[in-house]
C-alpha cells in the first residue's frame, strides 16, 4: 500500500512538473522584428535567454513542419546566419509565412543580395 502511494505521488509530481515546465518553456518564447534586427527570447523554468540577429547577416530563412505540427497547423522558422541557426517555434502557418516574407524583405540590402528577386 505504501509503495503504491509513493509511486502515485512521484507520478503526479513528475506529471505536474512536466506540464508546468512545458507551459513555462513556451510562455517564455517570443520574438520582436525591428527594422534592422530580430530579437528572439526563449527559456525554461531556470533560465531566460535572448539572441539578437542583425538582419544584414541573415543568409536564408526556412519554414519547417513535421507531421504533428502540420496536423496542428503550426510551423517553425529557421533563420540561418553565417555562424548559427536560430529557431522560432510554435507559429501558426500564416504567421510563419508572413514573418518569413518580412524577414526576407528587410534583409534585402541591394541588387547583389542573396534575396534579390
WOCOR-V660728 format. One line per field, one symbol per residue. burial: # if it has 16 or more other C-alpha atoms within 10 Angstrom, else .. A space follows every 50 residues. Layout:
# WOCOR-V660728
burial = ???
This chain:
# WOCOR-V660728
burial = .......................##..##...#...##.#.###...... ..#.#..#.##.#.#...#....########......######..##.## ..##.###......#..
